[in-house]
Amino acid sequence: MDTDERGLLPDRQAALQVAAWANTRGDTKPVTWFPGALIEWDIPVESRLGPVTTETPAPPARQSWWGRIL
């Protein structure tokens, strides 16, 4: 299966084929593979849940594996 310059599959049909192939393999952990899509907007998406912002949000506080903030 060919990918683009970013390593992504070209379309949904190709993603479905790869997911079906991965789901039939017996040498991986038992998970269900499914296709997904990456979407990028050129304009901010408005929501009624909060103000629209174009600033990059601050990264979340680092947490240890048990959830305590470091």
C-alpha positions as CSV (number, residue, x, y, z in Angstrom):
1,M,0.0,0.0,0.0
2,D,1.5,3.4,-1.0
3,T,1.4,6.3,1.4
4,D,1.9,10.0,0.8
5,E,5.0,12.1,1.8
6,R,3.7,12.2,5.4
7,G,3.2,8.4,5.6
8,L,-0.6,8.6,5.5
9,L,-2.9,6.5,3.4
10,P,-4.4,8.2,0.4
11,D,-8.1,7.5,1.1
12,R,-10.7,5.7,3.2
13,Q,-10.8,2.7,0.9
14,A,-7.0,2.1,1.5
15,A,-7.5,2.6,5.2
16,L,-10.3,0.0,5.2
17,Q,-8.1,-2.5,3.4
18,V,-5.2,-2.0,5.8
19,A,-7.5,-2.3,8.9
20,A,-9.0,-5.5,7.5
21,W,-5.5,-6.9,6.9
22,A,-4.3,-5.9,10.4
23,N,-7.4,-7.5,12.0
24,T,-6.7,-10.9,10.4
25,R,-3.1,-11.1,11.6
26,G,-2.4,-13.5,14.4
27,D,1.0,-12.1,15.4
28,T,-0.2,-8.9,17.1
29,K,-2.0,-8.0,20.3
30,P,-5.8,-8.6,20.1
31,V,-7.1,-5.1,19.3
32,T,-9.6,-3.9,16.6
33,W,-8.1,-1.8,13.9
34,F,-10.3,0.8,12.2
35,P,-9.7,3.7,9.8
36,G,-9.5,7.2,10.9
37,A,-9.1,10.6,9.3
38,L,-6.9,13.6,10.1
39,I,-8.6,16.9,9.4
40,E,-7.2,20.4,9.5
41,W,-9.2,23.6,9.4
42,D,-7.8,26.9,8.1
43,I,-10.2,28.9,10.3
44,P,-11.0,28.4,14.0
45,V,-14.1,26.2,14.8
46,E,-16.7,28.1,16.7
47,S,-18.4,26.5,19.7
48,R,-21.1,27.6,22.1
49,L,-19.0,26.0,24.9
50,G,-16.4,28.7,25.1
51,P,-14.7,31.6,23.3
52,V,-13.0,31.0,20.0
53,T,-9.2,31.3,20.3
54,T,-6.4,31.1,17.7
55,E,-3.7,30.8,20.3
56,T,-1.9,27.5,20.9
57,P,-3.0,26.1,24.2
58,A,-0.4,25.5,26.9
59,P,0.7,21.9,27.3
60,P,-1.0,20.0,30.2
61,A,0.9,19.6,33.5
62,R,3.1,16.6,33.5
63,Q,1.7,13.8,35.5
64,S,3.2,10.6,36.8
65,W,1.6,7.3,35.8
66,W,-0.6,7.2,38.9
67,G,-2.0,10.7,38.3
68,R,-0.2,12.9,40.8
69,I,1.0,16.2,39.4
70,L,4.8,16.4,39.4
